[in-house]
Amino acid sequence: MYSNPHQLKGGIMSGNRNKILGQFAAMYYDKGYTIEFCQNFAEMFVDDKKNVKPVDIIFLASMYNKAGDIESAAFYLDMVDDKKLSGEEKFCYCYERLFIYGKKGRGAEGDLFRNENINFMQNYAQKKNTPEYLVNMFIALALVDCANGRYADAFTLLKRSYKPTGRNDRYFLSILITAVFIYAKMGDMAELEEASNNARKYLKTFSSFDYEWEKAYLEKCISNAEEGKA
């Protein structure tokens, strides 16, 4: 899925744009998910460009989501005609869309979108049968439940989504951080404190990180979740 510049297929990695992609990859390796990266990417590949590929727009929205700018993510995702999507592009579009609905508290819209796309998402995630797809799907669905005040349902989804494998498990940490966010939205301070402690304690078990900025980024994700922020 679209978590870093090297994982795009058919979009910015195609044609004569590899050199430019290398520059974006270097920016990502150095600083991670930043608004600067998103703005530069948008200027280079999306804004005021003809025949923009959906994969580029979905990637941009994903990076904005991870950078914490949900409004910009929604703005760009609205450019995509989801009726023309299929396969990987459609699944990632659905995940990012549900993520936005959940984080912004747009529960009614999230339910409607989920009802229209849940069969596809489940079938595609089961076909892939990897934690990356299953965890992202269940987190997105849990966030929509949270936005609708269905907190018990949200936690049920998180618990069934994945079994941790030990240390350095980023999927499990994502689940723990999502739990922090949900407790913050519930306003349950006791559970929020425990969930936050669990997430921070688990992060301390990491013996290595892929990038120099990753630890600080994950710590920021926990802090934002404690405040009920994206």
N, C-alpha and C positions, 0 to 999 in steps of 0.2 A: 504494500500500500504506500501512499505518498508521504513518507515520513522524512525523506531527505532527497536532495537533488539527484543522487545517483540511482534512485529507484523508479524514476519515471520511465515509461515505455511508450515509444511512439510519439511523444510530445516533444519536449525540448531536447531530447537526446537524438532526434532524427535530423537528417540533412546536414547543412553546413553550420549548425548552431552548437556543435560540440565544443568548440573553442570558448564560446560564451558560457556554456554550461560549466566548463571548468572554472571559470571565474566565480560563478555562483557557488559552486561546490567549495571553493577555497573560502568564500565568505561564510558559508555554513559551518565548515570545520573550525573556523576561527571564532565565530560569535554565536552560532546556533540560530534559534528561532527569534528573529528580530524584526521590528517594523521596517528597519532600513532594508533588510533583505527583501521583504515583501514589496516595498515601494519600488525598489530597483527592478525587481522581477516584473512587476506590473507595467512599468514604463517600457521595459524591453520587449515583452512578449504579449501583453494584453491591451493596455490602454490605447485607444484610437488605432488599433491594428485591424487589418482586414483578414477574414477567414481564420479567426482565432480558434485553435483546437480546444475542445472541451477539456481534454486532459490537462492543458496548461491552466485553465481557469480553476479546475477542481484542485489542482496542486496549490495554486495561489491561495485559494480559500482555506485549504488545510493548513498552510503555513501561517496565515493570519489567525486561524483558530489557536494554533499552538503558541503564537506570540501574544495571545490574549486580547486581540482586537476582533471581537465577535461581530461588531457592526460592519466592518470592512469585509469580513468573511461572508456575511450574508449578502452584502452588496454585490460581490463578484459572483457568488453562487447563483444569484438571480439571473445572471446572464446566460446560464446554461439551460437549454431545452432538454429536460430530463426524458422526454418522450422519445428522443433520438438516441438515448444511451442504452448500453447493454454491457453485460459482463463486468469486468473490473471497474470500468469507469462508472457504471451505474451503481455498483455496490458502494464505492467510495463517495459518490455524490450523496447517496442515501444516508450514509453514516455522518457525513459532515452536516447535512441538512438537519438530521435528528439532533445532533450535538448542539447546533445553534438553537433549535426550538427548546431543548432542555435547559441550556445554560441561560437563555433569555427569559425563561418562564412562560413561554408561549405554548402552554400545554394543549389547548384545543387544536391548534394547528399541527402540533406534533402528533396527536392521536390520529387526526385525519390522514396525515402523510404516512404514518406507520401502517394504518389499515390498508392503504393503497399499495404498500411496498413490502410488507412483512413476509409474504410468501416468497418473493424473490430473494430477499435478504437471507432468510433462513436456508433456502435451498442452495444459494451460492456459498454461504459460510460453511455449510455441511459438506458441500462438494470440495471446497478447499481444505477443510478439516485441519486447520492450523490455529494456534492460539491467537495469532495476529488478527484474523478475521472474526473469530468467535468472541474474543474479549472486546474488541471494538464495537461489535454489534450489540452485545449485552450491555455495555456501558452506555451506549447511545440510547437504548431502550429504557434503561434505568433512569437516565436523566429526564426523559419524557415523563415517566411515571412520577418522578420527583416534582416536576413542574406542575403536575396535576394533583399533587398532594397525596399520591398513592405510595407512601414511603415504604410500607411493608412489601409491596410488590417490587419496588425498586431494589430493596435489599435481597429479596428472593432471587432476582435476576443476577445480582452481583455474586451471590453465593454459588449459583449453579454454573457460572460462566467459565470457571477455571480452577484447577488445583495447582497450587504453587509447587515449584520444582526445587526450591532451596534458595541459596543466596543469589544476588545479582539478577533477580527475576523482575524485569521491568513491567511485564504484564500484571503480575501480582501487585506491584507498587501502584500501577494505574488504578487498580480496583480499590486499594486502600485509600488513595487520594480521592476517588469518586465518593467513597463512603464518608470521608471528611466533609466534602461539599454537601452531601445530602443531609447530614446531621446539622450543618450550619443553617441550611434552609428550614429544617424542622424547628430550629431554635432550642434544641435539647443540648444544653451546655455541658452536662455531665458526660453524655455519650460523645459529644464533639471533642471534649478533652481527651477521652480515652482513644477515640479513633485517630486523633492527631498524633498522640503519643505512639500509637501502633505504627503509623506511617513513618514517623521520624525514626523510630527505633529500627524499623526494617531497613530504611535507607542506610542506616549506619552499618548494616551487615554487608553492604556492597564492598567488594574487595577491589573492584576496578570500574572504570568508566570509559566509554568509547571516545569522549571528547573532554577537553579541559573544562569546558563550560557546563558540562552535563550535571554535575552535582549541584552547583548553584542554581541551575534551572529547575531541577527537581525540588529543591528546597523552596524555591519561589512558588512552584505549583502547590505545595502543601500549604504555604502561607496564604495564598490566594483562596484555596479551598476553605480554609478556616474562616475566611471572611465572606464566604458564599460568592466569590468572584470567579469569573472564567479563568 
